[in-house]
Amino acid sequence: MSIRGIQLILQTLSLFVGFMVWVILSSLMPFIKEDIPLTPTQITWVTAVPVILGSVLRLPVGFWTNRFGARKMFVLSLIILVFPVYYLSIAHSFVDLIIGGFLLGIGGAIFSVGVTSLPKYYPREKHGFVNGIYGAGNIGTAITAFTAPIVANHFGWSFTIRLFLALLALFAVLNFFFGDKLEQKEKVSFTGQVRSVYRNELLWFLGLFYFITFGSFVAFTVYLPNFLVAHFHLAKVDAGFRTAGFIVLATLLRPVGGWMGDRWDSLKVLSFVFGGFTIAAILLSFMPSITLYTLGCLTIAMCAGIGNGAVFKLVPTYFRKQAGIANGIVSAMGGLGGFFPPLILTILFNLTGSYSIGFMALSEVALASVVIAIWIYHQNKLQLAEKIINHTVEGIMVTDTSGVIQSVNQSFVSVTGFDKKEVIGKKPSILKSGKQNQEFYKSMWEKIYNQGYWQGEIWNRRKNGEVYPEWLTISTVKNEGNEVEYYIGMFSDLSKLKK
């Protein structure tokens, strides 16, 4: 097997283990609260706290992965996780759970390792799918949600937590021996990388998108086990099964989202994803029956999975040279998206006796994200058109229907000698050589009006007064109502050919 294939499998399985550990407390909370007295607010804090460090650490972890490589980062992270896992297995108080849970966040922070490392091994057109495969390591949360309650039911929650120690030790050893020692590394300053990206508004839009998609995944993973027991009075194991179903669906669709991002424009995919979020959140805000509630949650799972994959197709596309820090910032935003919603929902429930306002707020933010994704998509199209115009060899001039120049490219400047500021707002007559009579121009415009374009040789004058021949094509640009909005003139200098 190739080195990149080994790294993809090893890093995905390492993330799998990290995420299994990350959600121990939320998966076992129905059992833990029977032995350790906790108020509803304390339960919310205990289950949300692992997300804090798991979010904040993602930024430096992405940077350190670029500098030291995935092998060292996975080995170190998995060894460190041994200590909070063991500490939690002997916890006796709310404070113990908070301390251990905070350090447990390292299991979520290692997500930044693979999304920074793996794209180095694959071509750009496969980044979405590869990061989607790696992100499928999220299914570790489902395995914990599914199996931990069953084991705890027979052997107790303390023994169940200790079982994870063996997995951590095993994968620390596997990464030590099979991790890539020769991975490409980049030694750049942390502050330099942050300065190079933090002013880019696109980075924060991607952070917002991941705040919703991954944040919803984490928030529902943490929120559902206890909520289903408390609100719908389900058995603890049944609630674990349903939470696991949510996680599995979201995880399996993550590679699909990456593949869709590779095949189609990721921003188009995200527009539909956030549309789905909006509808599902509105449904959940009415606090329906268990059947409709399940439908709403599964829709959230589908949108979260596809959205997670699509977002991480975009990050390495736009931030290739700052992949580590950009991945860290975006993934940290996603982690924080999993921390705040459960707390906000609990506060709103204490104030109003309902979760409806919280879900309605999710629908509003998702709807705003639909608009943002569509806006970025069209901005990208405009920027692409501008790049094509500015880098083409032919001179290009755009006028409105009144003949006023709206835009010219750099080749226009090179050929005519006129600076952009000197011609924008003026009429093309500034270039007239006087060699063509009125009948020539009348015939030219009649053809443009009737056929939509004109093509031929014409003489114009440069800024320095030199008259030169050019091959000119004038075309019309129409709107959806078939009305002419602009005229585009594209020309090539023929003076060298005439000599």
C-alpha positions in Angstrom: 0.0 0.0 0.0 1.3 3.5 -0.8 2.3 5.9 1.9 -0.6 8.2 1.3 -3.0 5.2 1.6 -1.5 4.2 4.9 -1.7 7.7 6.2 -5.3 8.1 5.2 -6.3 4.9 7.0 -4.1 5.5 10.1 -5.1 9.2 10.6 -8.8 8.4 10.0 -8.7 5.7 12.7 -6.8 7.9 15.0 -9.5 10.6 14.7 -12.1 7.8 15.2 -10.5 7.0 18.6 -10.1 10.7 19.6 -13.8 11.3 18.9 -14.8 8.2 20.8 -13.1 9.6 23.9 -14.3 13.1 23.3 -18.0 12.2 23.9 -17.6 9.8 26.8 -19.3 12.2 29.3 -22.4 13.0 27.2 -22.9 9.3 26.3 -22.7 8.1 29.9 -24.4 11.1 31.5 -27.7 9.2 32.2 -25.6 6.8 34.3 -23.1 9.3 35.9 -25.9 11.5 37.3 -27.3 8.5 39.2 -24.0 8.4 41.3 -22.9 12.0 41.2 -25.8 14.5 42.1 -26.0 17.1 39.3 -28.5 19.9 38.6 -29.7 20.3 34.9 -27.4 23.3 34.5 -24.4 21.4 35.9 -25.2 18.5 33.4 -25.2 21.0 30.6 -21.8 22.4 31.6 -20.2 18.9 32.1 -21.3 17.7 28.7 -20.4 21.0 27.0 -17.0 21.6 28.6 -15.0 19.0 26.5 -16.0 21.1 23.5 -14.1 24.2 24.8 -10.6 22.8 24.7 -11.5 20.7 21.6 -12.4 24.0 19.9 -9.7 26.4 21.1 -6.8 23.9 20.6 -7.7 23.3 17.0 -6.1 26.5 15.8 -2.6 25.8 17.3 -2.9 22.1 16.6 -3.4 22.8 12.8 -0.3 25.1 12.9 1.8 22.6 14.9 0.9 19.8 12.4 2.3 21.9 9.6 5.5 22.4 11.6 6.0 19.0 13.3 3.9 16.6 11.2 0.9 14.4 11.9 2.9 11.5 13.4 4.2 13.5 16.4 0.9 15.3 16.9 -1.2 12.1 17.1 1.3 10.3 19.3 1.5 13.2 21.8 -2.2 13.9 21.8 -3.2 10.3 22.4 -0.7 9.9 25.2 -2.0 13.1 26.9 -5.6 11.8 26.7 -4.7 8.9 28.9 -4.6 11.1 32.0 -8.1 12.8 31.8 -9.7 9.5 30.9 -8.3 7.7 33.9 -9.1 10.7 36.1 -12.7 10.7 35.0 -13.0 7.0 35.8 -12.5 7.8 39.5 -14.5 11.1 39.5 -16.7 11.7 42.6 -17.9 15.3 42.1 -19.0 17.9 39.7 -15.6 19.6 39.9 -13.9 16.3 38.9 -16.1 16.0 35.9 -15.3 19.6 34.8 -11.5 19.1 35.2 -11.4 15.8 33.4 -13.9 16.9 30.8 -11.9 20.0 30.0 -8.8 18.0 29.2 -10.9 15.5 27.3 -11.3 18.2 24.7 -7.9 17.2 23.2 -9.8 14.3 21.6 -11.8 16.8 19.5 -8.8 19.1 18.8 -6.9 16.4 16.9 -9.4 16.9 14.0 -7.1 19.7 12.8 -4.2 17.2 12.4 -5.6 15.2 9.5 -7.3 18.0 7.6 -3.9 19.8 7.6 -1.8 16.8 6.8 -3.7 14.6 4.3 -4.2 17.2 1.5 -0.4 17.2 1.1 -0.6 13.7 -0.2 -3.4 14.2 -2.8 -4.1 16.4 -5.8 -6.4 19.4 -5.4 -9.3 17.8 -7.2 -9.5 15.1 -4.5 -9.2 17.2 -1.4 -12.9 17.3 -0.8 -13.3 13.5 -0.9 -10.1 12.8 1.1 -11.1 15.3 3.9 -14.5 13.7 3.8 -13.1 10.2 4.3 -10.9 11.5 7.2 -13.9 13.4 8.7 -15.8 10.1 8.7 -13.7 9.4 11.8 -16.6 11.4 13.5 -18.3 8.0 13.6 -16.3 7.3 16.7 -18.8 9.5 18.6 -21.6 7.1 17.3 -19.7 4.0 18.5 -19.4 5.5 22.0 -23.0 6.7 22.0 -24.1 3.2 20.9 -21.8 0.9 22.9 -21.0 2.9 26.1 -24.5 2.8 27.5 -24.7 -1.0 26.9 -21.4 -1.7 28.6 -22.2 0.7 31.5 -25.6 -1.0 31.9 -23.7 -4.3 32.8 -20.4 -3.1 34.3 -20.9 0.5 35.4 -19.8 3.8 33.9 -16.4 3.9 35.7 -15.3 0.5 34.2 -16.6 1.6 30.8 -14.4 4.7 30.8 -11.3 2.7 31.7 -11.8 0.5 28.6 -10.8 3.5 26.4 -7.3 3.6 27.9 -6.3 0.5 25.9 -7.5 2.1 22.6 -5.5 5.3 23.3 -2.3 3.3 24.0 -2.7 1.1 20.9 -3.1 4.0 18.5 -0.3 6.0 20.1 2.0 3.0 19.3 0.6 2.6 15.8 1.2 6.2 14.9 4.7 6.0 16.4 5.7 3.1 14.1 3.6 3.8 11.0 3.2 7.6 10.9 5.0 9.3 8.1 8.4 10.5 9.4 9.1 12.2 6.1 5.9 14.3 5.9 6.4 17.7 4.3 6.7 20.3 7.0 6.6 24.1 6.9 8.5 26.3 9.4 6.7 29.6 9.4 5.8 31.9 12.3 2.4 31.5 14.0 1.7 35.2 14.1 2.8 35.6 10.5 0.3 32.9 9.4 -2.5 34.5 11.5 -1.8 37.9 10.0 -1.9 36.5 6.5 -5.4 35.2 6.8 -7.4 37.0 9.6 -8.4 39.9 7.4 -9.8 37.6 4.7 -13.6 37.8 5.1 -13.9 34.5 3.3 -12.2 32.7 6.2 -14.8 34.0 8.6 -17.6 33.1 6.3 -16.3 29.5 6.1 -16.0 29.6 9.9 -19.6 30.6 10.2 -20.6 27.8 7.8 -18.7 25.2 9.9 -20.0 26.7 13.1 -23.5 25.7 11.9 -22.7 22.3 10.2 -20.2 20.8 12.6 -21.5 22.7 15.6 -24.9 21.2 15.0 -23.3 17.7 14.8 -21.5 18.1 18.1 -24.4 20.0 19.8 -27.0 17.3 19.0 -24.5 14.5 19.9 -24.1 16.1 23.3 -27.7 17.2 23.7 -29.7 14.3 22.5 -28.9 11.4 25.0 -30.1 13.3 28.1 -32.8 15.3 26.3 -34.5 12.2 24.9 -34.6 10.6 28.4 -35.8 13.7 30.1 -38.3 15.0 27.6 -39.6 11.9 25.8 -39.0 9.5 28.8 -37.1 7.0 26.6 -34.9 4.3 28.1 -31.2 5.3 28.4 -30.1 2.6 26.0 -32.9 3.6 23.5 -31.7 7.2 23.7 -28.2 6.0 23.0 -29.3 4.1 20.0 -31.2 7.1 18.5 -28.2 9.4 19.1 -25.9 6.8 17.5 -28.3 6.8 14.5 -28.0 10.6 14.2 -24.2 10.4 14.4 -23.9 7.5 11.9 -26.0 9.3 9.3 -24.1 12.6 9.6 -20.8 10.8 9.5 -21.5 8.6 6.5 -22.7 11.6 4.5 -19.5 13.6 5.2 -17.5 11.9 2.4 -20.5 12.4 0.2 -20.4 16.1 0.9 -16.7 16.2 0.0 -17.4 14.3 -3.2 -20.2 16.7 -4.1 -17.9 19.6 -3.4 -15.3 18.0 -5.8 -17.9 17.4 -8.5 -20.0 20.6 -8.2 -19.3 23.9 -6.7 -19.2 23.6 -2.9 -21.1 26.9 -2.4 -24.0 25.6 -4.4 -24.0 22.5 -2.2 -24.0 24.6 0.9 -26.9 26.7 -0.3 -29.1 23.6 -0.4 -27.6 22.4 2.9 -28.5 25.6 4.8 -31.9 25.5 3.2 -32.4 22.1 4.7 -31.2 23.4 8.1 -33.7 26.2 8.0 -36.7 23.9 7.4 -35.6 21.3 9.9 -35.0 23.9 12.7 -38.4 25.4 12.1 -40.0 21.9 12.5 -38.0 21.3 15.7 -39.0 24.7 17.1 -42.7 23.4 17.4 -41.5 20.6 19.7 -43.5 18.0 17.8 -44.2 14.3 18.6 -41.3 11.8 18.7 -41.9 10.8 15.1 -41.6 14.4 13.7 -38.8 15.2 16.1 -36.9 12.2 14.7 -37.5 13.4 11.2 -36.2 16.9 12.0 -33.1 15.5 13.7 -32.3 13.2 10.8 -32.7 16.1 8.4 -30.2 18.1 10.6 -27.9 15.0 10.5 -28.0 14.8 6.7 -27.4 18.6 6.2 -24.6 18.6 8.9 -22.8 15.6 7.2 -22.9 17.0 3.7 -22.1 20.5 4.9 -19.1 19.4 6.9 -17.6 17.7 3.8 -18.4 20.6 1.5 -16.8 23.2 3.8 -13.5 21.3 4.0 -13.3 21.2 0.3 -13.3 25.0 0.3 -10.6 25.6 3.0 -7.6 24.1 1.2 -8.8 25.5 -2.1 -8.7 29.1 -0.9 -5.9 28.8 1.7 -3.4 26.4 0.2 -0.3 28.2 1.6 -1.9 28.8 5.1 -3.7 25.4 5.3 -2.7 24.7 8.9 -3.8 28.0 10.5 -6.9 28.3 8.2 -8.0 24.7 9.0 -7.4 25.4 12.7 -9.5 28.6 12.7 -12.4 27.1 10.8 -12.5 23.8 12.7 -12.3 25.8 16.0 -15.4 27.7 14.9 -17.1 24.4 14.3 -16.1 23.2 17.8 -17.4 26.4 19.4 -20.6 25.8 17.5 -21.0 22.6 19.5 -20.3 24.4 22.8 -22.7 27.3 22.9 -26.0 25.9 21.5 -26.6 23.4 24.4 -25.9 26.2 26.9 -28.1 28.6 25.2 -30.9 26.0 24.9 -30.7 25.3 28.6 -30.8 29.0 29.5 -33.8 29.6 27.2 -35.5 26.5 28.6 -35.0 27.8 32.2 -36.4 31.2 31.2 -39.3 30.1 29.0 -39.9 26.4 29.7 -39.3 25.6 26.0 -36.5 25.0 23.5 -38.5 26.6 20.6 -36.7 30.0 20.6 -33.3 28.3 20.3 -34.3 26.2 17.3 -36.0 29.2 15.7 -32.7 31.1 16.1 -30.9 28.2 14.3 -33.3 28.5 11.4 -32.6 32.2 11.1 -28.9 31.9 11.1 -29.1 29.0 8.6 -31.3 31.2 6.3 -28.7 34.0 6.5 -26.1 31.5 5.5 -28.0 30.5 2.4 -27.8 34.2 1.3 -24.1 34.4 2.1 -23.2 31.2 0.2 -25.1 32.4 -2.9 -23.4 35.9 -2.6 -19.9 34.3 -2.4 -20.7 32.1 -5.3 -21.6 35.0 -7.5 -18.7 37.1 -6.2 -16.4 34.3 -7.3 -17.9 34.3 -10.7 -17.4 38.0 -11.0 -13.8 37.7 -9.8 -13.1 34.9 -12.3 -14.5 37.0 -15.2 -12.4 39.9 -14.0 -9.3 37.7 -13.9 -10.0 36.4 -17.4 -10.4 40.0 -18.8 -7.3 41.3 -17.0 -5.1 38.4 -18.2 -6.2 38.1 -21.8 -3.8 39.3 -24.5 -6.4 41.3 -26.4 -7.4 44.7 -25.4 -10.9 44.9 -23.9 -13.2 47.9 -23.4 -16.7 47.7 -21.9 -19.3 50.6 -22.4 -22.9 51.1 -21.4 -25.7 51.6 -23.9 -24.9 55.4 -23.9 -21.4 54.6 -25.1 -19.7 55.6 -21.8 -16.6 53.5 -21.0 -17.2 51.4 -17.8 -14.1 49.2 -17.8 -10.9 48.4 -19.7 -8.2 45.8 -19.1 -4.4 46.0 -18.8 -3.9 45.0 -22.4 -6.0 48.1 -23.4 -3.7 50.3 -21.4 -0.6 48.6 -23.0 -1.9 49.0 -26.6 -3.4 52.5 -26.4 -1.1 54.1 -23.8 -4.1 55.5 -21.9 -4.4 54.8 -18.2 -7.6 53.3 -16.9 -8.5 56.5 -15.0 -8.1 58.6 -18.2 -10.7 56.7 -20.2 -13.3 55.4 -17.7 -16.3 57.7 -17.9 -15.3 59.0 -21.3 -16.5 57.8 -24.8 -14.6 55.6 -27.2 -14.3 58.7 -29.5 -11.2 59.5 -27.5 -9.5 56.8 -29.6 -10.7 58.1 -33.0 -8.1 58.4 -35.7 -10.2 60.3 -38.3 -9.6 57.6 -41.0 -13.1 56.3 -40.9 -16.0 58.4 -42.1 -19.6 58.6 -40.7 -20.9 56.1 -43.2 -18.5 53.5 -41.8 -19.7 54.0 -38.3 -23.3 54.0 -39.3 -22.9 50.7 -41.2 -21.0 49.2 -38.2 -23.7 50.1 -35.7 -26.5 48.9 -37.9 -24.9 45.5 -38.0 -24.5 45.5 -34.2 -28.2 46.4 -33.7 -29.3 43.7 -36.2 -26.9 40.9 -35.6 -25.6 41.6 -32.1 -21.9 42.0 -33.1 -19.5 43.6 -35.6 -16.1 42.4 -36.6 -13.5 44.1 -38.8 -10.3 46.2 -39.2 -10.3 49.7 -37.9 -7.7 52.5 -37.4 -7.5 54.1 -33.9 -5.1 56.6 -32.2 -2.9 56.0 -29.3 -2.4 58.5 -26.5 0.9 59.7 -28.0 -1.0 60.5 -31.3 0.3 57.5 -33.3 -2.4 56.0 -35.6 -2.4 52.2 -35.7 -4.6 49.4 -37.2 -6.4 46.9 -35.0 -8.8 44.0 -35.5 -11.9 44.8 -33.5 -14.9 42.8 -32.4 -17.9 44.5 -30.8 -20.5 42.4 -29.1 -23.7 43.1 -27.2 -24.3 41.9 -23.6 -28.0 41.4 -22.8 -30.0 40.9 -19.6 -32.6 38.3 -18.8 -35.2 40.5 -20.6 -33.2 40.3 -23.8 -32.3 44.0 -23.4 -28.9 45.3 -24.3 -27.0 46.4 -21.1 -23.4 46.6 -22.3 -21.2 46.6 -25.4 -17.8 44.8 -25.3 -15.1 45.7 -27.7 -12.1 43.2 -28.0 -9.2 44.2 -30.2 -5.7 43.1 -31.3 -3.0 45.5 -32.5 -2.1 44.8 -36.2 0.6 47.4 -36.5 3.5 44.9 -36.4 1.7 42.8 -39.1 1.3 45.7 -41.4 5.1 46.6 -41.4 
